[in-house]
Amino acid sequence: MTTPAGSTPGSGRPDGTADTSRRTQPGRRVAVAAVRDEPITADECAEAVGDDAAGAVVTFGGVVRNHDGGRAVSAIEYVAHPAAGQVVAQVAADLAVRFPVDAVAVVHRVGTLAVGDVALAVAVSAAHRAEAFAAAAELVEEVKRRLPVWKRQVFPDGGHEWTGSA
């Protein structure tokens, strides 16, 4: 379990002290946690995490790039285990407990994606930017570590390569 550098779990403050600027406790709401085959955007996740107590919303869009390991890539296909939706929901819930966030949203796309398509969209709202940035970064890492999704990279020459979890 990681928390923002130098803080205690749930505090979000670098020195481990309580956040006295808040009028209420963090909402710790999971707004969206899904695996789906339709296009996604970080903006839709940002809209989902809106909260009047949040002074920061951090987004991340993991985009299909045109290269990997020195080879050109023309597309990526993601295939998910049937339990992937439950896993991403648990990842989001675990993060919301560990970080003082108001809300989190995370969506991983499956199916065939073209270069430039968003494969992973994340948004986190929190009272302060440090909390939001730390939680968003951890959410991306935990999804990559725990989500049972496999990736098939398609190369311009017609070849392809399967890799483990995305």
PyRosetta script that sets phi, psi and omega in degrees:
from pyrosetta import init, pose_from_sequence

init()
pose = pose_from_sequence("MTTPAGSTPGSGRPDGTADTSRRTQPGRRVAVAAVRDEPITADECAEAVGDDAAGAVVTFGGVVRNHDGGRAVSAIEYVAHPAAGQVVAQVAADLAVRFPVDAVAVVHRVGTLAVGDVALAVAVSAAHRAEAFAAAAELVEEVKRRLPVWKRQVFPDGGHEWTGSA")
pose.set_psi(1, 129.0)
pose.set_omega(1, 175.7)
pose.set_phi(2, -116.3)
pose.set_psi(2, 153.2)
pose.set_omega(2, 176.2)
pose.set_phi(3, -133.8)
pose.set_psi(3, 169.2)
pose.set_omega(3, 177.6)
pose.set_phi(4, -51.2)
pose.set_psi(4, 141.5)
pose.set_omega(4, -174.8)
pose.set_phi(5, -47.8)
pose.set_psi(5, 125.2)
pose.set_omega(5, 174.4)
pose.set_phi(6, 77.4)
pose.set_psi(6, 8.2)
pose.set_omega(6, -177.5)
pose.set_phi(7, -108.1)
pose.set_psi(7, 168.1)
pose.set_omega(7, 174.6)
pose.set_phi(8, -93.8)
pose.set_psi(8, 152.0)
pose.set_omega(8, -178.6)
pose.set_phi(9, -53.7)
pose.set_psi(9, 130.3)
pose.set_omega(9, 176.8)
pose.set_phi(10, 87.2)
pose.set_psi(10, -16.6)
pose.set_omega(10, -177.2)
pose.set_phi(11, -81.6)
pose.set_psi(11, -42.4)
pose.set_omega(11, -179.7)
pose.set_phi(12, 75.4)
pose.set_psi(12, -9.9)
pose.set_omega(12, -178.4)
pose.set_phi(13, -90.6)
pose.set_psi(13, 136.2)
pose.set_omega(13, -178.3)
pose.set_phi(14, -56.3)
pose.set_psi(14, -32.0)
pose.set_omega(14, -179.0)
pose.set_phi(15, -92.9)
pose.set_psi(15, 3.9)
pose.set_omega(15, 177.3)
pose.set_phi(16, 82.7)
pose.set_psi(16, 1.6)
pose.set_omega(16, 180.0)
pose.set_phi(17, -83.3)
pose.set_psi(17, 163.8)
pose.set_omega(17, 178.8)
pose.set_phi(18, -72.7)
pose.set_psi(18, 151.5)
pose.set_omega(18, 177.1)
pose.set_phi(19, -82.2)
pose.set_psi(19, 105.2)
pose.set_omega(19, -178.5)
pose.set_phi(20, -87.4)
pose.set_psi(20, -3.2)
pose.set_omega(20, 179.1)
pose.set_phi(21, -80.0)
pose.set_psi(21, -19.4)
pose.set_omega(21, -177.7)
pose.set_phi(22, -78.5)
pose.set_psi(22, 145.1)
pose.set_omega(22, 174.1)
pose.set_phi(23, -92.8)
pose.set_psi(23, -21.1)
pose.set_omega(23, -179.8)
pose.set_phi(24, -135.6)
pose.set_psi(24, 164.2)
pose.set_omega(24, 175.4)
pose.set_phi(25, -70.5)
pose.set_psi(25, 154.0)
pose.set_omega(25, 176.3)
pose.set_phi(26, -56.7)
pose.set_psi(26, 141.9)
pose.set_omega(26, -177.8)
pose.set_phi(27, -68.5)
pose.set_psi(27, -31.6)
pose.set_omega(27, 178.5)
pose.set_phi(28, 51.9)
pose.set_psi(28, 40.0)
pose.set_omega(28, -176.2)
pose.set_phi(29, -92.0)
pose.set_psi(29, 135.7)
pose.set_omega(29, 170.3)
pose.set_phi(30, -92.4)
pose.set_psi(30, 104.0)
pose.set_omega(30, -176.4)
pose.set_phi(31, -77.6)
pose.set_psi(31, -42.5)
pose.set_omega(31, 179.9)
pose.set_phi(32, -147.9)
pose.set_psi(32, 136.2)
pose.set_omega(32, 172.1)
pose.set_phi(33, -149.4)
pose.set_psi(33, 107.6)
pose.set_omega(33, -172.3)
pose.set_phi(34, -151.5)
pose.set_psi(34, 158.0)
pose.set_omega(34, 169.2)
pose.set_phi(35, -123.1)
pose.set_psi(35, 124.1)
pose.set_omega(35, -176.3)
pose.set_phi(36, -149.1)
pose.set_psi(36, 165.3)
pose.set_omega(36, -177.1)
pose.set_phi(37, -101.8)
pose.set_psi(37, 2.5)
pose.set_omega(37, 176.1)
pose.set_phi(38, -91.2)
pose.set_psi(38, 156.0)
pose.set_omega(38, 177.2)
pose.set_phi(39, -55.8)
pose.set_psi(39, 148.1)
pose.set_omega(39, -179.0)
pose.set_phi(40, -130.4)
pose.set_psi(40, 159.3)
pose.set_omega(40, 174.3)
pose.set_phi(41, -139.5)
pose.set_psi(41, 154.3)
pose.set_omega(41, 174.2)
pose.set_phi(42, -67.7)
pose.set_psi(42, -29.8)
pose.set_omega(42, 179.8)
pose.set_phi(43, -62.0)
pose.set_psi(43, -40.4)
pose.set_omega(43, 179.4)
pose.set_phi(44, -66.4)
pose.set_psi(44, -33.6)
pose.set_omega(44, 175.8)
pose.set_phi(45, -69.0)
pose.set_psi(45, -39.8)
pose.set_omega(45, 178.5)
pose.set_phi(46, -61.0)
pose.set_psi(46, -41.7)
pose.set_omega(46, 177.4)
pose.set_phi(47, -61.6)
pose.set_psi(47, -38.0)
pose.set_omega(47, -177.2)
pose.set_phi(48, -68.2)
pose.set_psi(48, -27.4)
pose.set_omega(48, -176.0)
pose.set_phi(49, -96.2)
pose.set_psi(49, 5.6)
pose.set_omega(49, 179.9)
pose.set_phi(50, -53.7)
pose.set_psi(50, 138.3)
pose.set_omega(50, -178.4)
pose.set_phi(51, -158.5)
pose.set_psi(51, 132.3)
pose.set_omega(51, -178.4)
pose.set_phi(52, -62.8)
pose.set_psi(52, -22.3)
pose.set_omega(52, 179.5)
pose.set_phi(53, -83.4)
pose.set_psi(53, -11.2)
pose.set_omega(53, -175.0)
pose.set_phi(54, -86.2)
pose.set_psi(54, 128.1)
pose.set_omega(54, 174.2)
pose.set_phi(55, -98.1)
pose.set_psi(55, -3.6)
pose.set_omega(55, -178.8)
pose.set_phi(56, -146.9)
pose.set_psi(56, 140.2)
pose.set_omega(56, 169.7)
pose.set_phi(57, -129.9)
pose.set_psi(57, 120.2)
pose.set_omega(57, 178.6)
pose.set_phi(58, -110.4)
pose.set_psi(58, 133.6)
pose.set_omega(58, 178.4)
pose.set_phi(59, -121.2)
pose.set_psi(59, 158.1)
pose.set_omega(59, 174.9)
pose.set_phi(60, -143.3)
pose.set_psi(60, 135.1)
pose.set_omega(60, 172.9)
pose.set_phi(61, -124.0)
pose.set_psi(61, 112.7)
pose.set_omega(61, 175.6)
pose.set_phi(62, -84.2)
pose.set_psi(62, 114.6)
pose.set_omega(62, -170.5)
pose.set_phi(63, -109.5)
pose.set_psi(63, 142.5)
pose.set_omega(63, 176.3)
pose.set_phi(64, -66.9)
pose.set_psi(64, 123.1)
pose.set_omega(64, 179.3)
pose.set_phi(65, -99.2)
pose.set_psi(65, 168.4)
pose.set_omega(65, -173.9)
pose.set_phi(66, -92.0)
pose.set_psi(66, 14.1)
pose.set_omega(66, -178.9)
pose.set_phi(67, -156.3)
pose.set_psi(67, 157.4)
pose.set_omega(67, 172.6)
pose.set_phi(68, -163.0)
pose.set_psi(68, 130.8)
pose.set_omega(68, 177.6)
pose.set_phi(69, 57.5)
pose.set_psi(69, 33.5)
pose.set_omega(69, 178.2)
pose.set_phi(70, 83.4)
pose.set_psi(70, 1.8)
pose.set_omega(70, 179.6)
pose.set_phi(71, -111.2)
pose.set_psi(71, 147.3)
pose.set_omega(71, 173.5)
pose.set_phi(72, -70.5)
pose.set_psi(72, 143.4)
pose.set_omega(72, 177.7)
pose.set_phi(73, -123.9)
pose.set_psi(73, 133.0)
pose.set_omega(73, 179.8)
pose.set_phi(74, -104.3)
pose.set_psi(74, -21.5)
pose.set_omega(74, 179.0)
pose.set_phi(75, -165.9)
pose.set_psi(75, 165.5)
pose.set_omega(75, 175.1)
pose.set_phi(76, -135.0)
pose.set_psi(76, 138.6)
pose.set_omega(76, 173.2)
pose.set_phi(77, -113.3)
pose.set_psi(77, 127.3)
pose.set_omega(77, 175.5)
pose.set_phi(78, -107.1)
pose.set_psi(78, 133.0)
pose.set_omega(78, 177.3)
pose.set_phi(79, -123.3)
pose.set_psi(79, 129.3)
pose.set_omega(79, -176.3)
pose.set_phi(80, -109.0)
pose.set_psi(80, 145.9)
pose.set_omega(80, 169.6)
pose.set_phi(81, -64.0)
pose.set_psi(81, 148.6)
pose.set_omega(81, 179.7)
pose.set_phi(82, -56.0)
pose.set_psi(82, -25.8)
pose.set_omega(82, -179.5)
pose.set_phi(83, -88.5)
pose.set_psi(83, 4.5)
pose.set_omega(83, -174.5)
pose.set_phi(84, -58.4)
pose.set_psi(84, -38.5)
pose.set_omega(84, 178.3)
pose.set_phi(85, -61.8)
pose.set_psi(85, -40.6)
pose.set_omega(85, 177.6)
pose.set_phi(86, -67.7)
pose.set_psi(86, -38.0)
pose.set_omega(86, -179.5)
pose.set_phi(87, -66.0)
pose.set_psi(87, -46.2)
pose.set_omega(87, -179.2)
pose.set_phi(88, -64.8)
pose.set_psi(88, -34.4)
pose.set_omega(88, 176.0)
pose.set_phi(89, -64.2)
pose.set_psi(89, -40.6)
pose.set_omega(89, 178.8)
pose.set_phi(90, -68.3)
pose.set_psi(90, -39.4)
pose.set_omega(90, 177.0)
pose.set_phi(91, -58.9)
pose.set_psi(91, -47.0)
pose.set_omega(91, -180.0)
pose.set_phi(92, -64.0)
pose.set_psi(92, -42.8)
pose.set_omega(92, 179.4)
pose.set_phi(93, -64.0)
pose.set_psi(93, -42.4)
pose.set_omega(93, 178.8)
pose.set_phi(94, -60.8)
pose.set_psi(94, -43.6)
pose.set_omega(94, -179.7)
pose.set_phi(95, -64.3)
pose.set_psi(95, -41.9)
pose.set_omega(95, -178.6)
pose.set_phi(96, -63.0)
pose.set_psi(96, -28.4)
pose.set_omega(96, 176.8)
pose.set_phi(97, -76.5)
pose.set_psi(97, -37.9)
pose.set_omega(97, -173.9)
pose.set_phi(98, -81.0)
pose.set_psi(98, -24.1)
pose.set_omega(98, -176.6)
pose.set_phi(99, -120.0)
pose.set_psi(99, 146.7)
pose.set_omega(99, -180.0)
pose.set_phi(100, -80.3)
pose.set_psi(100, 68.3)
pose.set_omega(100, -177.9)
pose.set_phi(101, -101.3)
pose.set_psi(101, 156.3)
pose.set_omega(101, 173.3)
pose.set_phi(102, -85.7)
pose.set_psi(102, -40.6)
pose.set_omega(102, 178.2)
pose.set_phi(103, -158.8)
pose.set_psi(103, 155.5)
pose.set_omega(103, 175.8)
pose.set_phi(104, -132.8)
pose.set_psi(104, 150.0)
pose.set_omega(104, 173.8)
pose.set_phi(105, -141.4)
pose.set_psi(105, 138.2)
pose.set_omega(105, 179.5)
pose.set_phi(106, -150.1)
pose.set_psi(106, 131.1)
pose.set_omega(106, 177.8)
pose.set_phi(107, -136.6)
pose.set_psi(107, 128.5)
pose.set_omega(107, 174.5)
pose.set_phi(108, -111.6)
pose.set_psi(108, 134.0)
pose.set_omega(108, -179.1)
pose.set_phi(109, -92.3)
pose.set_psi(109, 147.2)
pose.set_omega(109, 173.3)
pose.set_phi(110, -124.2)
pose.set_psi(110, 167.0)
pose.set_omega(110, -177.1)
pose.set_phi(111, 102.9)
pose.set_psi(111, -167.1)
pose.set_omega(111, -179.3)
pose.set_phi(112, -91.4)
pose.set_psi(112, 125.3)
pose.set_omega(112, -178.7)
pose.set_phi(113, -117.5)
pose.set_psi(113, 142.0)
pose.set_omega(113, 177.4)
pose.set_phi(114, -90.2)
pose.set_psi(114, 163.3)
pose.set_omega(114, 173.5)
pose.set_phi(115, -55.2)
pose.set_psi(115, 131.6)
pose.set_omega(115, -179.1)
pose.set_phi(116, 97.5)
pose.set_psi(116, -17.5)
pose.set_omega(116, 177.8)
pose.set_phi(117, -71.7)
pose.set_psi(117, 149.1)
pose.set_omega(117, 176.9)
pose.set_phi(118, -84.3)
pose.set_psi(118, 123.8)
pose.set_omega(118, 178.8)
pose.set_phi(119, -96.1)
pose.set_psi(119, -31.1)
pose.set_omega(119, -178.7)
pose.set_phi(120, -139.9)
pose.set_psi(120, 125.1)
pose.set_omega(120, 177.0)
pose.set_phi(121, -121.2)
pose.set_psi(121, 134.4)
pose.set_omega(121, -177.5)
pose.set_phi(122, -137.1)
pose.set_psi(122, 144.1)
pose.set_omega(122, 169.9)
pose.set_phi(123, -145.9)
pose.set_psi(123, 142.1)
pose.set_omega(123, 178.6)
pose.set_phi(124, -135.7)
pose.set_psi(124, 132.7)
pose.set_omega(124, 172.9)
pose.set_phi(125, -113.2)
pose.set_psi(125, 142.5)
pose.set_omega(125, 179.9)
pose.set_phi(126, -155.1)
pose.set_psi(126, 168.9)
pose.set_omega(126, -179.1)
pose.set_phi(127, -64.5)
pose.set_psi(127, -33.2)
pose.set_omega(127, -174.5)
pose.set_phi(128, -132.6)
pose.set_psi(128, 154.8)
pose.set_omega(128, -176.2)
pose.set_phi(129, -63.6)
pose.set_psi(129, -39.7)
pose.set_omega(129, -177.7)
pose.set_phi(130, -60.4)
pose.set_psi(130, -42.8)
pose.set_omega(130, 178.5)
pose.set_phi(131, -63.9)
pose.set_psi(131, -44.5)
pose.set_omega(131, -177.5)
pose.set_phi(132, -66.3)
pose.set_psi(132, -44.2)
pose.set_omega(132, 179.1)
pose.set_phi(133, -63.5)
pose.set_psi(133, -46.0)
pose.set_omega(133, -178.7)
pose.set_phi(134, -62.6)
pose.set_psi(134, -43.5)
pose.set_omega(134, -179.1)
pose.set_phi(135, -67.6)
pose.set_psi(135, -40.6)
pose.set_omega(135, 179.5)
pose.set_phi(136, -63.7)
pose.set_psi(136, -44.3)
pose.set_omega(136, 179.2)
pose.set_phi(137, -62.2)
pose.set_psi(137, -43.3)
pose.set_omega(137, 179.3)
pose.set_phi(138, -66.7)
pose.set_psi(138, -37.5)
pose.set_omega(138, 178.7)
pose.set_phi(139, -62.0)
pose.set_psi(139, -44.4)
pose.set_omega(139, 177.6)
pose.set_phi(140, -60.3)
pose.set_psi(140, -46.8)
pose.set_omega(140, -178.6)
pose.set_phi(141, -63.9)
pose.set_psi(141, -41.1)
pose.set_omega(141, -179.3)
pose.set_phi(142, -68.2)
pose.set_psi(142, -38.1)
pose.set_omega(142, 176.6)
pose.set_phi(143, -63.0)
pose.set_psi(143, -46.3)
pose.set_omega(143, 179.9)
pose.set_phi(144, -61.8)
pose.set_psi(144, -35.2)
pose.set_omega(144, -177.3)
pose.set_phi(145, -78.0)
pose.set_psi(145, -39.7)
pose.set_omega(145, -169.0)
pose.set_phi(146, -105.0)
pose.set_psi(146, -23.2)
pose.set_omega(146, -173.5)
pose.set_phi(147, -74.2)
pose.set_psi(147, 126.2)
pose.set_omega(147, 180.0)
pose.set_phi(148, -81.5)
pose.set_psi(148, 79.8)
pose.set_omega(148, 179.4)
pose.set_phi(149, -129.6)
pose.set_psi(149, 135.0)
pose.set_omega(149, 179.2)
pose.set_phi(150, -112.7)
pose.set_psi(150, 150.2)
pose.set_omega(150, -173.0)
pose.set_phi(151, -121.7)
pose.set_psi(151, 130.5)
pose.set_omega(151, 173.6)
pose.set_phi(152, -113.0)
pose.set_psi(152, 113.5)
pose.set_omega(152, 177.8)
pose.set_phi(153, -87.3)
pose.set_psi(153, 132.0)
pose.set_omega(153, 179.7)
pose.set_phi(154, -106.2)
pose.set_psi(154, 130.3)
pose.set_omega(154, -177.5)
pose.set_phi(155, -102.7)
pose.set_psi(155, 153.2)
pose.set_omega(155, -178.0)
pose.set_phi(156, -57.3)
pose.set_psi(156, -26.0)
pose.set_omega(156, -179.6)
pose.set_phi(157, -81.7)
pose.set_psi(157, 4.0)
pose.set_omega(157, 179.3)
pose.set_phi(158, 95.0)
pose.set_psi(158, -12.4)
pose.set_omega(158, 177.2)
pose.set_phi(159, -73.1)
pose.set_psi(159, 168.3)
pose.set_omega(159, 177.0)
pose.set_phi(160, -152.2)
pose.set_psi(160, 166.8)
pose.set_omega(160, -178.6)
pose.set_phi(161, -148.3)
pose.set_psi(161, 131.0)
pose.set_omega(161, 176.1)
pose.set_phi(162, -93.1)
pose.set_psi(162, 140.7)
pose.set_omega(162, 173.3)
pose.set_phi(163, -129.1)
pose.set_psi(163, 166.3)
pose.set_omega(163, 179.9)
pose.set_phi(164, -65.8)
pose.set_psi(164, -157.4)
pose.set_omega(164, -177.4)
pose.set_phi(165, -49.4)
pose.set_psi(165, 145.4)
pose.set_omega(165, -177.5)
pose.set_phi(166, -67.5)
pose.dump_pdb("model.pdb")
